[in-house]
């Protein structure tokens, strides 16, 4: 028994770190899919087919539970074939975490698919919360390259956040973004709070019975060396034994 985590890149490492801090005995199988087109730029059909392939791969390697640690991928979760794996995405828990705060003015930054899908807007409208959204697609690519504090990153953050700078709360609708919270804070009002739903997600899956204790395994369709570099720069997480696979 093991917990599978799927993300286009190293964004889900923010979730992985919290899991290991709270439940170190849980064996994790992590898949970073940077060898393919970013999920936010895929058509829904392409994304669903790709995710179903990864689910089969993780199940073949022992995964019994699954976290879709990517907002773009989570927009397609209802179309997936989990093959009996208990599955949780990031969107529902993110909405619940933000709604509990009763924000006076709520903003959101996320990838292209995440924003244009309308899934967050619909969920918050149903709760009587007005939402202001901005596409922040360049940020995940910069973070994935190991960039967490460059002039280019600051410029992108300033441009993206300008219309949201006076929001009381901004939801981070991409698991990459918590890596640059300090940069984001420089481009909004001092009173603005950022909402990282990773903790809420880990709390939700805390009741899952996964084990016994085993080793963590890391796969990528991209570059193991780049994955290692990015995980260290973004989340101060040292990954070893990353295996490149072609699917």
Secondary structure, DSSP 8 states (H G I E B T S, - for coil): -EEEEEESSSTTHHHHHHHHHH-TTS-EEEEE-TTS--GGGS-HHHHHHHHHHHHHHHHHTTEEEEEE--HHHHTTGGG---TT-EEE-SHHHHHHHHHHTT-SSEEEEE-HHHHHT-HHHHHHHHTT--EEEEE-HHHHHHHHTT-SS-HHHHHHHHHHHGGGTT-SEEEEESTTGGGGHHHHHTTS-TT-EEE-THHHHHHHGGG----S----EEEESS-HHHHHHHHHHHH------EEE---
